[in-house]
Amino acid sequence: MKKNSIIQWVVIVLFALAAFPAQAQDNTNIQITRFELKMEKAHKVNINWATDDKVETNYFEVERSTDGEVFKTVALVFGPDPVKEGDQYEAFDKISGRKAYYRLKHVSLDGTLQYSSVKMIKL
């Protein structure tokens, strides 16, 4: 086989791999089935969520933002609420502004990170 033919073949294979990525079985993505924010008292937010219990969880980080873009961790949750049935989680936060954005960062046992959608709450 000529050198140019090999190069053309490699280019075709690389293009095919880029255009049609392999569909790996998804064992690391957790499904968040519920994610809610509720005002409990003045400036106190109850953050609660549930998962489908199909991916083992190392922990969750609850992250807050004032602008919806730059997030900081405000709570670590290491396991589901023991008094509730299923994989239900809860955290609390105090906010000082007129609104806050929250998202969840799931850390699986193998260190894989996954972020939830962003939710906003107003005072």
N, CA, C and O atoms as CSV, one atom per row, in Angstrom:
chain,resi,resn,atom,element,x,y,z
A,1,MET,N,N,0.851,-1.172,0.000
A,1,MET,CA,C,0.000,0.000,0.000
A,1,MET,C,C,0.899,1.239,0.000
A,1,MET,O,O,1.914,1.277,0.696
A,2,LYS,N,N,0.532,2.216,-0.758
A,2,LYS,CA,C,1.313,3.438,-0.840
A,2,LYS,C,C,1.096,4.294,0.403
A,2,LYS,O,O,0.071,4.196,1.078
A,3,LYS,N,N,2.091,5.136,0.686
A,3,LYS,CA,C,2.046,6.011,1.851
A,3,LYS,C,C,0.831,6.945,1.789
A,3,LYS,O,O,0.172,7.167,2.805
A,4,ASN,N,N,0.533,7.490,0.612
A,4,ASN,CA,C,-0.620,8.391,0.460
A,4,ASN,C,C,-1.931,7.663,0.729
A,4,ASN,O,O,-2.855,8.242,1.300
A,5,SER,N,N,-2.018,6.405,0.324
A,5,SER,CA,C,-3.222,5.617,0.564
A,5,SER,C,C,-3.432,5.382,2.054
A,5,SER,O,O,-4.559,5.451,2.543
A,6,ILE,N,N,-2.363,5.108,2.770
A,6,ILE,CA,C,-2.451,4.891,4.220
A,6,ILE,C,C,-2.904,6.167,4.913
A,6,ILE,O,O,-3.756,6.127,5.801
A,7,ILE,N,N,-2.342,7.286,4.513
A,7,ILE,CA,C,-2.712,8.576,5.118
A,7,ILE,C,C,-4.186,8.873,4.843
A,7,ILE,O,O,-4.906,9.322,5.735
A,8,GLN,N,N,-4.637,8.623,3.609
A,8,GLN,CA,C,-6.044,8.852,3.282
A,8,GLN,C,C,-6.948,7.951,4.118
A,8,GLN,O,O,-7.985,8.391,4.614
A,9,TRP,N,N,-6.556,6.708,4.268
A,9,TRP,CA,C,-7.334,5.765,5.078
A,9,TRP,C,C,-7.420,6.231,6.529
A,9,TRP,O,O,-8.497,6.188,7.124
A,10,VAL,N,N,-6.301,6.676,7.109
A,10,VAL,CA,C,-6.278,7.158,8.492
A,10,VAL,C,C,-7.179,8.381,8.633
A,10,VAL,O,O,-7.908,8.503,9.617
A,11,VAL,N,N,-7.133,9.286,7.657
A,11,VAL,CA,C,-7.979,10.484,7.704
A,11,VAL,C,C,-9.452,10.089,7.672
A,11,VAL,O,O,-10.258,10.654,8.412
A,12,ILE,N,N,-9.811,9.134,6.832
A,12,ILE,CA,C,-11.207,8.680,6.746
A,12,ILE,C,C,-11.654,8.059,8.068
A,12,ILE,O,O,-12.755,8.339,8.543
A,13,VAL,N,N,-10.821,7.230,8.654
A,13,VAL,CA,C,-11.162,6.589,9.929
A,13,VAL,C,C,-11.313,7.633,11.028
A,13,VAL,O,O,-12.269,7.585,11.802
A,14,LEU,N,N,-10.383,8.570,11.102
A,14,LEU,CA,C,-10.467,9.618,12.136
A,14,LEU,C,C,-11.723,10.467,11.950
A,14,LEU,O,O,-12.377,10.834,12.926
A,15,PHE,N,N,-12.060,10.780,10.695
A,15,PHE,CA,C,-13.269,11.543,10.431
A,15,PHE,C,C,-14.503,10.769,10.886
A,15,PHE,O,O,-15.405,11.337,11.503
A,16,ALA,N,N,-14.540,9.482,10.583
A,16,ALA,CA,C,-15.681,8.648,10.976
A,16,ALA,C,C,-15.808,8.570,12.489
A,16,ALA,O,O,-16.913,8.628,13.026
A,17,LEU,N,N,-14.680,8.440,13.174
A,17,LEU,CA,C,-14.722,8.387,14.640
A,17,LEU,C,C,-15.213,9.700,15.232
A,17,LEU,O,O,-15.962,9.699,16.209
A,18,ALA,N,N,-14.798,10.814,14.650
A,18,ALA,CA,C,-15.234,12.119,15.150
A,18,ALA,C,C,-16.706,12.367,14.851
A,18,ALA,O,O,-17.424,12.942,15.669
A,19,ALA,N,N,-17.151,11.933,13.683
A,19,ALA,CA,C,-18.536,12.177,13.277
A,19,ALA,C,C,-19.520,11.251,13.972
A,19,ALA,O,O,-20.666,11.630,14.212
A,20,PHE,N,N,-19.088,10.049,14.293
A,20,PHE,CA,C,-19.968,9.054,14.891
A,20,PHE,C,C,-19.307,8.465,16.131
A,20,PHE,O,O,-18.808,7.341,16.085
A,21,PRO,N,N,-19.294,9.212,17.250
A,21,PRO,CA,C,-18.639,8.700,18.456
A,21,PRO,C,C,-19.340,7.455,18.978
A,21,PRO,O,O,-20.548,7.287,18.811
A,22,ALA,N,N,-18.578,6.606,19.600
A,22,ALA,CA,C,-19.129,5.364,20.159
A,22,ALA,C,C,-20.141,5.696,21.241
A,22,ALA,O,O,-19.926,6.614,22.032
A,23,GLN,N,N,-21.214,4.976,21.282
A,23,GLN,CA,C,-22.233,5.159,22.302
A,23,GLN,C,C,-21.941,4.210,23.452
A,23,GLN,O,O,-22.382,3.061,23.450
A,24,ALA,N,N,-21.199,4.698,24.429
A,24,ALA,CA,C,-20.854,3.867,25.574
A,24,ALA,C,C,-22.067,3.733,26.480
A,24,ALA,O,O,-22.927,4.612,26.531
A,25,GLN,N,N,-22.116,2.636,27.180
A,25,GLN,CA,C,-23.200,2.440,28.138
A,25,GLN,C,C,-22.996,3.429,29.277
A,25,GLN,O,O,-21.885,3.555,29.793
A,26,ASP,N,N,-24.028,4.116,29.667
A,26,ASP,CA,C,-23.935,5.199,30.627
A,26,ASP,C,C,-24.201,4.696,32.037
A,26,ASP,O,O,-25.350,4.632,32.474
A,27,ASN,N,N,-23.133,4.339,32.749
A,27,ASN,CA,C,-23.273,3.849,34.112
A,27,ASN,C,C,-22.838,4.885,35.134
A,27,ASN,O,O,-22.900,4.624,36.335
A,28,THR,N,N,-22.400,6.049,34.686
A,28,THR,CA,C,-21.892,7.044,35.627
A,28,THR,C,C,-22.810,8.246,35.773
A,28,THR,O,O,-22.622,9.035,36.699
A,29,ASN,N,N,-23.796,8.419,34.899
A,29,ASN,CA,C,-24.686,9.573,35.002
A,29,ASN,C,C,-25.845,9.266,35.924
A,29,ASN,O,O,-26.573,8.291,35.737
A,30,ILE,N,N,-26.000,10.107,36.909
A,30,ILE,CA,C,-27.099,9.966,37.851
A,30,ILE,C,C,-28.285,10.756,37.318
A,30,ILE,O,O,-28.105,11.799,36.689
A,31,GLN,N,N,-29.469,10.280,37.560
A,31,GLN,CA,C,-30.675,10.988,37.155
A,31,GLN,C,C,-31.266,11.681,38.378
A,31,GLN,O,O,-31.686,11.025,39.331
A,32,ILE,N,N,-31.294,12.986,38.345
A,32,ILE,CA,C,-31.920,13.751,39.421
A,32,ILE,C,C,-33.395,13.857,39.060
A,32,ILE,O,O,-33.768,14.520,38.093
A,33,THR,N,N,-34.213,13.199,39.845
A,33,THR,CA,C,-35.640,13.116,39.529
A,33,THR,C,C,-36.444,14.283,40.104
A,33,THR,O,O,-37.562,14.553,39.666
A,34,ARG,N,N,-35.868,14.966,41.081
A,34,ARG,CA,C,-36.526,16.146,41.672
A,34,ARG,C,C,-35.439,17.072,42.185
A,34,ARG,O,O,-34.470,16.616,42.793
A,35,PHE,N,N,-35.591,18.382,41.946
A,35,PHE,CA,C,-34.651,19.399,42.430
A,35,PHE,C,C,-35.477,20.648,42.714
A,35,PHE,O,O,-35.933,21.314,41.785
A,36,GLU,N,N,-35.673,20.969,43.997
A,36,GLU,CA,C,-36.552,22.066,44.394
A,36,GLU,C,C,-35.862,23.017,45.360
A,36,GLU,O,O,-35.014,22.615,46.156
A,37,LEU,N,N,-36.241,24.274,45.273
A,37,LEU,CA,C,-35.792,25.314,46.197
A,37,LEU,C,C,-37.032,25.908,46.856
A,37,LEU,O,O,-38.000,26.243,46.174
A,38,LYS,N,N,-37.003,26.038,48.189
A,38,LYS,CA,C,-38.134,26.624,48.910
A,38,LYS,C,C,-37.608,27.571,49.966
A,38,LYS,O,O,-36.617,27.286,50.638
A,39,MET,N,N,-38.285,28.711,50.110
A,39,MET,CA,C,-37.950,29.638,51.193
A,39,MET,C,C,-38.582,29.114,52.469
A,39,MET,O,O,-39.795,28.911,52.528
A,40,GLU,N,N,-37.767,28.894,53.490
A,40,GLU,CA,C,-38.274,28.405,54.775
A,40,GLU,C,C,-38.642,29.572,55.682
A,40,GLU,O,O,-39.775,29.673,56.150
A,41,LYS,N,N,-37.696,30.431,55.919
A,41,LYS,CA,C,-37.878,31.636,56.729
A,41,LYS,C,C,-37.148,32.743,55.991
A,41,LYS,O,O,-36.639,32.531,54.891
A,42,ALA,N,N,-37.097,33.903,56.584
A,42,ALA,CA,C,-36.410,35.018,55.945
A,42,ALA,C,C,-34.967,34.636,55.631
A,42,ALA,O,O,-34.175,34.354,56.530
A,43,HIS,N,N,-34.645,34.633,54.357
A,43,HIS,CA,C,-33.292,34.384,53.855
A,43,HIS,C,C,-32.806,32.952,54.027
A,43,HIS,O,O,-31.631,32.694,53.768
A,44,LYS,N,N,-33.637,32.009,54.448
A,44,LYS,CA,C,-33.226,30.613,54.595
A,44,LYS,C,C,-33.860,29.783,53.480
A,44,LYS,O,O,-35.082,29.742,53.339
A,45,VAL,N,N,-33.005,29.117,52.685
A,45,VAL,CA,C,-33.457,28.332,51.545
A,45,VAL,C,C,-33.313,26.844,51.852
A,45,VAL,O,O,-32.266,26.391,52.314
A,46,ASN,N,N,-34.374,26.097,51.590
A,46,ASN,CA,C,-34.331,24.643,51.685
A,46,ASN,C,C,-34.082,24.129,50.272
A,46,ASN,O,O,-34.854,24.403,49.353
A,47,ILE,N,N,-32.985,23.375,50.112
A,47,ILE,CA,C,-32.636,22.777,48.828
A,47,ILE,C,C,-32.867,21.282,48.975
A,47,ILE,O,O,-32.220,20.642,49.803
A,48,ASN,N,N,-33.765,20.716,48.197
A,48,ASN,CA,C,-34.002,19.273,48.305
A,48,ASN,C,C,-34.098,18.661,46.921
A,48,ASN,O,O,-34.563,19.284,45.966
A,49,TRP,N,N,-33.642,17.420,46.844
A,49,TRP,CA,C,-33.621,16.716,45.575
A,49,TRP,C,C,-33.670,15.220,45.807
A,49,TRP,O,O,-33.439,14.730,46.913
A,50,ALA,N,N,-33.976,14.511,44.741
A,50,ALA,CA,C,-34.033,13.043,44.783
A,50,ALA,C,C,-33.354,12.508,43.531
A,50,ALA,O,O,-33.265,13.194,42.513
A,51,THR,N,N,-32.873,11.264,43.625
A,51,THR,CA,C,-32.218,10.624,42.487
A,51,THR,C,C,-32.870,9.272,42.214
A,51,THR,O,O,-33.692,8.785,42.991
A,52,ASP,N,N,-32.481,8.687,41.098
A,52,ASP,CA,C,-33.038,7.390,40.720
A,52,ASP,C,C,-32.343,6.210,41.401
A,52,ASP,O,O,-32.757,5.068,41.199
A,53,ASP,N,N,-31.317,6.446,42.188
A,53,ASP,CA,C,-30.619,5.412,42.969
A,53,ASP,C,C,-29.944,4.363,42.089
A,53,ASP,O,O,-29.768,3.227,42.529
A,54,LYS,N,N,-29.563,4.708,40.866
A,54,LYS,CA,C,-28.916,3.737,39.988
A,54,LYS,C,C,-27.408,3.917,39.915
A,54,LYS,O,O,-26.710,3.048,39.391
A,55,VAL,N,N,-26.888,5.032,40.433
A,55,VAL,CA,C,-25.450,5.299,40.440
A,55,VAL,C,C,-25.030,5.549,41.883
A,55,VAL,O,O,-25.659,6.330,42.597
A,56,GLU,N,N,-23.975,4.886,42.298
A,56,GLU,CA,C,-23.511,5.085,43.671
A,56,GLU,C,C,-22.920,6.484,43.821
A,56,GLU,O,O,-22.171,6.959,42.968
A,57,THR,N,N,-23.276,7.121,44.918
A,57,THR,CA,C,-22.877,8.492,45.164
A,57,THR,C,C,-21.791,8.545,46.229
A,57,THR,O,O,-21.910,7.923,47.285
A,58,ASN,N,N,-20.733,9.294,45.940
A,58,ASN,CA,C,-19.735,9.583,46.950
A,58,ASN,C,C,-20.269,10.745,47.799
A,58,ASN,O,O,-20.355,10.652,49.024
A,59,TYR,N,N,-20.622,11.835,47.119
A,59,TYR,CA,C,-21.245,12.979,47.790
A,59,TYR,C,C,-21.790,13.947,46.756
A,59,TYR,O,O,-21.511,13.830,45.563
A,60,PHE,N,N,-22.574,14.908,47.236
A,60,PHE,CA,C,-23.064,16.020,46.430
A,60,PHE,C,C,-22.485,17.306,46.998
A,60,PHE,O,O,-22.295,17.432,48.207
A,61,GLU,N,N,-22.208,18.250,46.122
A,61,GLU,CA,C,-21.895,19.612,46.530
A,61,GLU,C,C,-23.072,20.477,46.085
A,61,GLU,O,O,-23.506,20.407,44.935
A,62,VAL,N,N,-23.580,21.284,47.000
A,62,VAL,CA,C,-24.598,22.269,46.657
A,62,VAL,C,C,-23.838,23.560,46.374
A,62,VAL,O,O,-23.094,24.055,47.220
A,63,GLU,N,N,-24.036,24.094,45.179
A,63,GLU,CA,C,-23.314,25.301,44.783
A,63,GLU,C,C,-24.289,26.458,44.587
A,63,GLU,O,O,-25.397,26.278,44.080
A,64,ARG,N,N,-23.849,27.662,45.004
A,64,ARG,CA,C,-24.674,28.868,44.897
A,64,ARG,C,C,-23.935,29.916,44.074
A,64,ARG,O,O,-22.705,29.974,44.064
A,65,SER,N,N,-24.718,30.741,43.383
A,65,SER,CA,C,-24.183,31.839,42.593
A,65,SER,C,C,-25.091,33.048,42.733
A,65,SER,O,O,-26.295,32.910,42.951
A,66,THR,N,N,-24.516,34.218,42.609
A,66,THR,CA,C,-25.330,35.431,42.605
A,66,THR,C,C,-25.658,35.882,41.183
A,66,THR,O,O,-26.587,36.661,40.970
A,67,ASP,N,N,-24.878,35.381,40.203
A,67,ASP,CA,C,-25.090,35.793,38.818
A,67,ASP,C,C,-25.473,34.640,37.875
A,67,ASP,O,O,-25.726,34.875,36.693
A,68,GLY,N,N,-25.519,33.416,38.376
A,68,GLY,CA,C,-25.868,32.273,37.552
A,68,GLY,C,C,-24.717,31.724,36.726
A,68,GLY,O,O,-24.902,30.806,35.928
A,69,GLU,N,N,-23.516,32.292,36.919
A,69,GLU,CA,C,-22.364,31.845,36.139
A,69,GLU,C,C,-21.205,31.362,37.003
A,69,GLU,O,O,-20.612,30.323,36.713
A,70,VAL,N,N,-20.880,32.091,38.047
A,70,VAL,CA,C,-19.762,31.732,38.932
A,70,VAL,C,C,-20.347,31.136,40.208
A,70,VAL,O,O,-21.049,31.817,40.955
A,71,PHE,N,N,-20.051,29.851,40.453
A,71,PHE,CA,C,-20.637,29.131,41.577
A,71,PHE,C,C,-19.590,28.818,42.642
A,71,PHE,O,O,-18.416,28.594,42.347
A,72,LYS,N,N,-20.059,28.813,43.893
A,72,LYS,CA,C,-19.224,28.421,45.031
A,72,LYS,C,C,-19.976,27.380,45.853
A,72,LYS,O,O,-21.198,27.445,45.988
A,73,THR,N,N,-19.237,26.426,46.396
A,73,THR,CA,C,-19.842,25.381,47.217
A,73,THR,C,C,-20.306,25.966,48.543
A,73,THR,O,O,-19.556,26.666,49.223
A,74,VAL,N,N,-21.562,25.670,48.905
A,74,VAL,CA,C,-22.119,26.146,50.174
A,74,VAL,C,C,-22.476,24.993,51.107
A,74,VAL,O,O,-22.730,25.208,52.292
A,75,ALA,N,N,-22.497,23.763,50.572
A,75,ALA,CA,C,-22.826,22.604,51.417
A,75,ALA,C,C,-22.312,21.328,50.765
A,75,ALA,O,O,-22.263,21.211,49.541
A,76,LEU,N,N,-21.929,20.375,51.612
A,76,LEU,CA,C,-21.589,19.020,51.182
A,76,LEU,C,C,-22.629,18.083,51.774
A,76,LEU,O,O,-22.960,18.187,52.955
A,77,VAL,N,N,-23.146,17.172,50.963
A,77,VAL,CA,C,-24.150,16.209,51.421
A,77,VAL,C,C,-23.604,14.822,51.088
A,77,VAL,O,O,-23.406,14.480,49.923
A,78,PHE,N,N,-23.365,14.027,52.141
A,78,PHE,CA,C,-22.691,12.740,51.973
A,78,PHE,C,C,-23.626,11.546,51.846
A,78,PHE,O,O,-23.162,10.433,51.599
A,79,GLY,N,N,-24.901,11.743,52.004
A,79,GLY,CA,C,-25.814,10.620,51.860
A,79,GLY,C,C,-27.244,11.086,51.882
A,79,GLY,O,O,-27.530,12.231,52.234
A,80,PRO,N,N,-28.153,10.192,51.503
A,80,PRO,CA,C,-29.570,10.562,51.501
A,80,PRO,C,C,-30.097,10.763,52.914
A,80,PRO,O,O,-29.506,10.295,53.887
A,81,ASP,N,N,-31.210,11.463,53.006
A,81,ASP,CA,C,-31.859,11.717,54.289
A,81,ASP,C,C,-32.335,10.383,54.870
A,81,ASP,O,O,-33.149,9.700,54.248
A,82,PRO,N,N,-31.840,10.002,56.053
A,82,PRO,CA,C,-32.180,8.677,56.600
A,82,PRO,C,C,-33.634,8.530,57.039
A,82,PRO,O,O,-34.106,7.405,57.201
A,83,VAL,N,N,-34.347,9.614,57.235
A,83,VAL,CA,C,-35.740,9.505,57.674
A,83,VAL,C,C,-36.733,9.508,56.502
A,83,VAL,O,O,-37.937,9.343,56.699
A,84,LYS,N,N,-36.216,9.695,55.290
A,84,LYS,CA,C,-37.080,9.689,54.112
A,84,LYS,C,C,-36.827,8.434,53.300
A,84,LYS,O,O,-35.726,7.885,53.310
A,85,GLU,N,N,-37.851,7.989,52.599
A,85,GLU,CA,C,-37.750,6.781,51.793
A,85,GLU,C,C,-37.052,7.085,50.464
A,85,GLU,O,O,-37.294,8.132,49.864
A,86,GLY,N,N,-36.199,6.186,50.009
A,86,GLY,CA,C,-35.519,6.351,48.729
A,86,GLY,C,C,-34.308,7.259,48.837
A,86,GLY,O,O,-33.853,7.584,49.933
A,87,ASP,N,N,-33.798,7.659,47.693
A,87,ASP,CA,C,-32.630,8.538,47.629
A,87,ASP,C,C,-33.073,9.996,47.601
A,87,ASP,O,O,-33.138,10.610,46.535
A,88,GLN,N,N,-33.375,10.547,48.770
A,88,GLN,CA,C,-33.796,11.933,48.893
A,88,GLN,C,C,-32.746,12.679,49.710
A,88,GLN,O,O,-32.262,12.176,50.724
A,89,TYR,N,N,-32.406,13.869,49.263
A,89,TYR,CA,C,-31.340,14.659,49.874
A,89,TYR,C,C,-31.872,16.034,50.237
A,89,TYR,O,O,-32.867,16.502,49.686
A,90,GLU,N,N,-31.178,16.674,51.187
A,90,GLU,CA,C,-31.623,17.989,51.642
A,90,GLU,C,C,-30.444,18.779,52.189
A,90,GLU,O,O,-29.532,18.227,52.804
A,91,ALA,N,N,-30.485,20.083,51.951
A,91,ALA,CA,C,-29.493,21.006,52.500
A,91,ALA,C,C,-30.186,22.344,52.713
A,91,ALA,O,O,-31.258,22.601,52.166
A,92,PHE,N,N,-29.556,23.186,53.514
A,92,PHE,CA,C,-30.090,24.518,53.789
A,92,PHE,C,C,-29.002,25.542,53.523
A,92,PHE,O,O,-27.811,25.257,53.646
A,93,ASP,N,N,-29.438,26.745,53.154
A,93,ASP,CA,C,-28.497,27.835,52.907
A,93,ASP,C,C,-29.165,29.141,53.298
A,93,ASP,O,O,-30.388,29.272,53.236
A,94,LYS,N,N,-28.354,30.097,53.699
A,94,LYS,CA,C,-28.824,31.446,53.995
A,94,LYS,C,C,-28.340,32.365,52.900
A,94,LYS,O,O,-27.153,32.388,52.574
A,95,ILE,N,N,-29.266,33.127,52.327
A,95,ILE,CA,C,-28.871,34.062,51.281
A,95,ILE,C,C,-29.076,35.487,51.763
A,95,ILE,O,O,-29.950,35.766,52.584
A,96,SER,N,N,-28.245,36.389,51.230
A,96,SER,CA,C,-28.340,37.779,51.655
A,96,SER,C,C,-28.839,38.692,50.548
A,96,SER,O,O,-29.276,39.809,50.825
A,97,GLY,N,N,-28.783,38.246,49.314
A,97,GLY,CA,C,-29.232,39.076,48.197
A,97,GLY,C,C,-30.707,38.900,47.912
A,97,GLY,O,O,-31.436,38.267,48.677
A,98,ARG,N,N,-31.134,39.469,46.802
A,98,ARG,CA,C,-32.541,39.372,46.412
A,98,ARG,C,C,-32.851,38.107,45.628
A,98,ARG,O,O,-34.009,37.703,45.518
A,99,LYS,N,N,-31.799,37.478,45.077
A,99,LYS,CA,C,-31.995,36.212,44.385
A,99,LYS,C,C,-30.691,35.415,44.438
A,99,LYS,O,O,-29.608,35.961,44.648
A,100,ALA,N,N,-30.837,34.110,44.241
A,100,ALA,CA,C,-29.672,33.224,44.238
A,100,ALA,C,C,-29.928,32.095,43.258
A,100,ALA,O,O,-31.067,31.682,43.040
A,101,TYR,N,N,-28.856,31.611,42.677
A,101,TYR,CA,C,-28.903,30.485,41.745
A,101,TYR,C,C,-28.232,29.290,42.419
A,101,TYR,O,O,-27.230,29.439,43.119
A,102,TYR,N,N,-28.794,28.113,42.198
A,102,TYR,CA,C,-28.230,26.898,42.789
A,102,TYR,C,C,-28.084,25.820,41.725
A,102,TYR,O,O,-28.852,25.747,40.767
A,103,ARG,N,N,-27.074,24.991,41.929
A,103,ARG,CA,C,-26.924,23.775,41.140
A,103,ARG,C,C,-26.301,22.711,42.036
A,103,ARG,O,O,-25.712,23.013,43.074
A,104,LEU,N,N,-26.444,21.467,41.613
A,104,LEU,CA,C,-25.893,20.334,42.355
A,104,LEU,C,C,-24.725,19.763,41.567
A,104,LEU,O,O,-24.778,19.645,40.343
A,105,LYS,N,N,-23.687,19.416,42.281
A,105,LYS,CA,C,-22.544,18.743,41.668
A,105,LYS,C,C,-22.457,17.352,42.268
A,105,LYS,O,O,-22.160,17.198,43.452
A,106,HIS,N,N,-22.714,16.342,41.456
A,106,HIS,CA,C,-22.651,14.950,41.907
A,106,HIS,C,C,-21.232,14.431,41.701
A,106,HIS,O,O,-20.651,14.589,40.628
A,107,VAL,N,N,-20.683,13.812,42.740
A,107,VAL,CA,C,-19.375,13.177,42.640
A,107,VAL,C,C,-19.587,11.689,42.904
A,107,VAL,O,O,-19.964,11.290,44.005
A,108,SER,N,N,-19.336,10.870,41.871
A,108,SER,CA,C,-19.542,9.427,42.010
A,108,SER,C,C,-18.341,8.802,42.717
A,108,SER,O,O,-17.345,9.476,42.978
A,109,LEU,N,N,-18.442,7.531,43.018
A,109,LEU,CA,C,-17.364,6.832,43.720
A,109,LEU,C,C,-16.065,6.804,42.937
A,109,LEU,O,O,-14.987,6.756,43.530
A,110,ASP,N,N,-16.150,6.834,41.606
A,110,ASP,CA,C,-14.925,6.824,40.800
A,110,ASP,C,C,-14.411,8.233,40.501
A,110,ASP,O,O,-13.455,8.394,39.742
A,111,GLY,N,N,-15.045,9.261,41.096
A,111,GLY,CA,C,-14.598,10.638,40.918
A,111,GLY,C,C,-15.223,11.368,39.749
A,111,GLY,O,O,-14.885,12.525,39.498
A,112,THR,N,N,-16.129,10.723,39.024
A,112,THR,CA,C,-16.806,11.371,37.908
A,112,THR,C,C,-17.695,12.493,38.423
A,112,THR,O,O,-18.431,12.317,39.394
A,113,LEU,N,N,-17.624,13.654,37.763
A,113,LEU,CA,C,-18.436,14.814,38.151
A,113,LEU,C,C,-19.602,14.980,37.195
A,113,LEU,O,O,-19.480,14.742,35.993
A,114,GLN,N,N,-20.730,15.390,37.748
A,114,GLN,CA,C,-21.911,15.673,36.933
A,114,GLN,C,C,-22.663,16.829,37.582
A,114,GLN,O,O,-22.868,16.838,38.796
A,115,TYR,N,N,-23.073,17.802,36.776
A,115,TYR,CA,C,-23.787,18.967,37.270
A,115,TYR,C,C,-25.261,18.890,36.904
A,115,TYR,O,O,-25.632,18.392,35.841
A,116,SER,N,N,-26.086,19.391,37.803
A,116,SER,CA,C,-27.522,19.469,37.537
A,116,SER,C,C,-27.816,20.731,36.745
A,116,SER,O,O,-26.920,21.516,36.435
A,117,SER,N,N,-29.069,20.906,36.430
A,117,SER,CA,C,-29.504,22.178,35.849
A,117,SER,C,C,-29.413,23.247,36.937
A,117,SER,O,O,-29.273,22.927,38.117
A,118,VAL,N,N,-29.492,24.500,36.543
A,118,VAL,CA,C,-29.423,25.621,37.476
A,118,VAL,C,C,-30.839,26.067,37.813
A,118,VAL,O,O,-31.686,26.208,36.931
A,119,LYS,N,N,-31.086,26.287,39.109
A,119,LYS,CA,C,-32.384,26.782,39.583
A,119,LYS,C,C,-32.172,28.139,40.248
A,119,LYS,O,O,-31.123,28.390,40.840
A,120,MET,N,N,-33.169,29.005,40.148
A,120,MET,CA,C,-33.073,30.337,40.733
A,120,MET,C,C,-34.212,30.536,41.733
A,120,MET,O,O,-35.328,30.057,41.528
A,121,ILE,N,N,-33.909,31.251,42.818
A,121,ILE,CA,C,-34.940,31.605,43.800
A,121,ILE,C,C,-34.813,33.085,44.114
A,121,ILE,O,O,-33.710,33.619,44.222
A,122,LYS,N,N,-35.973,33.749,44.261
A,122,LYS,CA,C,-36.016,35.176,44.611
A,122,LYS,C,C,-36.586,35.317,46.004
A,122,LYS,O,O,-37.401,34.504,46.441
A,123,LEU,N,N,-36.154,36.353,46.696
A,123,LEU,CA,C,-36.729,36.651,48.010
A,123,LEU,C,C,-38.073,37.308,47.845
A,123,LEU,O,O,-38.723,37.639,48.836
